[in-house]
Amino acid sequence: MEDGYLEGAVWYSENDVASTDRHGITLKNGYVIEFDECVRTWSEVYGMPENMKCVGDRDITEMTFMFFTLPRPVIIRFRKESRIREFFSKLGAEKRFHGFQRKIVELGYTTFDLT
């Protein structure tokens, strides 16, 4: 893995996600985050075994998922609304964040918790 890999991340919003399936995440612009590629790259970066099936990192304090794609990682950020809107929302940012993580786990993969 080349030096500076993590510094060159490409950022997207949760609203840019079109679909998620067993192959990965498809963004509305047509880009596909392929889970198997992420597993290989994450394992290489951290020196961990591929059988962990880890596709990236997650940080609920930043509301982000970083997927270890090539040639650069992709970060998906979940946007919080105002405190009042989050309080009254049935699908606040934390619920959407956890729902996204659950979907990844249901598909047989995981993300590493940085918090």
C-alpha positions in Angstrom: 0.0 0.0 0.0 1.4 3.4 -0.9 2.2 6.0 1.7 -0.6 8.6 2.1 -3.3 6.2 1.2 -5.6 7.3 4.0 -5.1 11.1 3.3 -6.5 10.9 -0.2 -10.1 9.9 0.8 -13.1 10.8 -1.3 -16.1 12.0 0.7 -19.8 11.3 0.1 -23.0 11.9 2.0 -25.3 9.1 3.0 -27.7 10.7 0.5 -25.3 9.6 -2.3 -25.9 5.9 -1.6 -28.3 4.3 -4.1 -28.2 0.8 -2.8 -26.4 -1.8 -0.7 -26.2 -5.5 -1.5 -23.9 -8.5 -1.0 -21.4 -7.2 -3.5 -21.1 -3.7 -2.0 -22.5 -0.2 -2.0 -23.6 1.5 -5.2 -23.6 5.3 -5.2 -26.0 7.4 -7.2 -23.1 8.4 -9.6 -22.6 4.8 -10.5 -19.5 4.1 -8.4 -19.5 0.8 -6.6 -17.7 0.2 -3.3 -16.9 -3.5 -3.7 -16.9 -5.2 -0.3 -14.3 -8.0 -1.3 -11.8 -5.3 -2.5 -12.4 -3.4 0.7 -11.7 -6.6 2.8 -8.4 -7.2 1.0 -7.3 -3.5 1.3 -8.3 -3.1 4.9 -6.4 -6.3 5.8 -3.3 -5.1 4.0 -3.4 -1.7 5.7 -3.9 -3.1 9.2 -2.0 -6.4 8.8 -5.1 -8.3 9.8 -6.5 -11.6 8.4 -9.0 -11.3 5.6 -11.3 -13.8 7.3 -12.4 -10.9 9.6 -14.4 -9.7 6.6 -13.8 -6.1 7.6 -14.6 -3.6 4.8 -13.5 -0.4 6.7 -13.7 1.8 9.8 -16.6 3.5 11.4 -16.7 6.4 13.9 -20.1 7.4 15.3 -18.6 10.5 16.9 -17.8 11.8 13.4 -20.8 9.9 11.9 -18.6 8.4 9.2 -17.8 5.1 7.6 -14.5 4.8 5.7 -14.4 2.0 3.1 -11.0 0.8 2.0 -11.4 1.0 -1.8 -8.7 1.4 -4.4 -7.0 3.6 -5.3 -8.3 5.8 -2.4 -10.7 5.2 0.5 -14.3 6.4 0.3 -15.8 8.1 3.3 -19.6 8.2 3.8 -20.8 10.8 6.3 -24.2 10.8 8.0 -25.5 14.3 8.6 -27.1 15.3 11.9 -30.0 17.7 11.9 -30.5 20.4 14.5 -30.9 19.0 18.1 -34.7 19.7 18.0 -35.2 17.9 14.7 -33.0 15.0 15.8 -34.9 14.6 19.1 -38.3 14.4 17.3 -37.1 12.5 14.3 -38.0 8.8 14.0 -34.9 8.3 11.9 -32.2 10.5 13.4 -28.6 10.4 12.2 -27.5 7.8 14.9 -30.4 5.5 14.0 -29.6 5.8 10.3 -25.9 5.2 11.1 -26.7 2.1 13.1 -29.1 0.9 10.4 -26.4 1.1 7.8 -24.0 -0.8 10.0 -26.6 -3.5 10.6 -27.1 -3.9 6.8 -23.4 -4.4 6.3 -23.4 -7.1 9.1 -26.5 -8.8 7.6 -24.5 -9.1 4.3 -21.7 -10.9 6.1 -19.2 -8.1 6.6 -18.2 -5.7 9.4 -16.5 -2.4 10.0 -13.9 -1.6 12.7 -15.2 0.7 15.5 -12.8 3.6 16.0 -14.7 5.1 18.9 
